[in-house]
């Protein structure tokens, strides 16, 4: 049976990308024997409106914010997904970072 994996993605300010990837390198490499620090990076432009009572890293309550971010994506073992989310939350500057955890079929299971 092939180990279950998931794709994990998070958008963050570019100045946090290296720290986030460094903290996840061992988890991101566990799926690819012989490699570590396996990530995809995409420049994105995010937008949101912080509501009253929030404490945004970027923007102000009641005002629409727009910012350039980096989307960091990687594949991890499903068993490591919770640890990956904990590590992201420990570094990410946003109160509510959007973290995607998507179950997937690993390509090795198709062979």
N, C-alpha and C positions, 0 to 999 in steps of 0.2 A: 504494500500500500504506500502511496506517495504521501509525504508530509503535507498537511494543509497549510496554505500560504494566503497572505492578503497583501493588497497594495495599500500603503499608508501615504497620505499627502497632507501637507499643511502649507499655507501661505504665510510668509513672515517678512518683516523689513529686511532688506539685503544685509544690513550690518549684523543680523543674528544668524544668517544661514550657515556660516562655517561652524559656529558653536553648536548649533542644532545637529548638523551632520557629524561632527566629531563625537557628540554624545551618543549617536545612534550607529556608529560605524560597525561595531561588532554584531548588532542585530541585523543590519542591512546586508552584511557579508555572509551571514550564516546560511543563506539560501544558495549562494554561489561559491562552491568549494574552490579555494585557490585565489579568491578575491575578497577584498573588504572595501568599505566606504563606497558602496555601489548606489548611486543616486542619479536621478534626472532632475535638472533645474530648468525652470521656465520663467521668464519675466512676465508678470501679470500686473494689471491695474485693478485694485480693489476699491470698492465704495461701500459706505455704511453710514448710518445716522445713529450716533450714540443717544440713548434716551436719558431723561432726567434720572439722577441717582447713579449713573454709570461714571466710571473713572477711566476714560479712554487714553490709551498711549498716544494716539493720533486723533486730532479733532476735538470738538467740544460738544457737550450735550445740546441736542436740538438742531445741530448744523450737520449738513451732509459733508462727509470727509471723502477724499479721493487720494489714494497713495499708490506709488509703485511698490511692488512686492516681488518676492521670489517664491515660486511654488516648488517645494521640495517633495519629491516622490521617491518611494523605495518599496521593495518587496521584503516582507519579513515572515517568519513562521507565525502562524496564527497563535501559537502558544506564547509568542513574544509581543503580541500586539498591545496588551495592557501595559507592559513595561515601556514600550516605545511611547505610548501616550503620556505616561508619567514623566518620562525624560523630556519630551517636548514641552509639557506644561511647566517643568522646572526652569526652563530657559526662555520660553516665548514671552514677549513683553505684553501681549494683549490680555485683557481680562477674559475674553471669550474667543480664543483662537478657533477657527474652523478647521477641524481635523477630520479628514475622511479616512475611514477604515473599511475597505471593500474586499470581501472574500473573493477569491479568484481561483481559477484552475491553473495550476502550475504547468508550464509547457512540458516539463519532464514527464508528467503523468500521462501525456498524450502519446508518448513513444512506445 
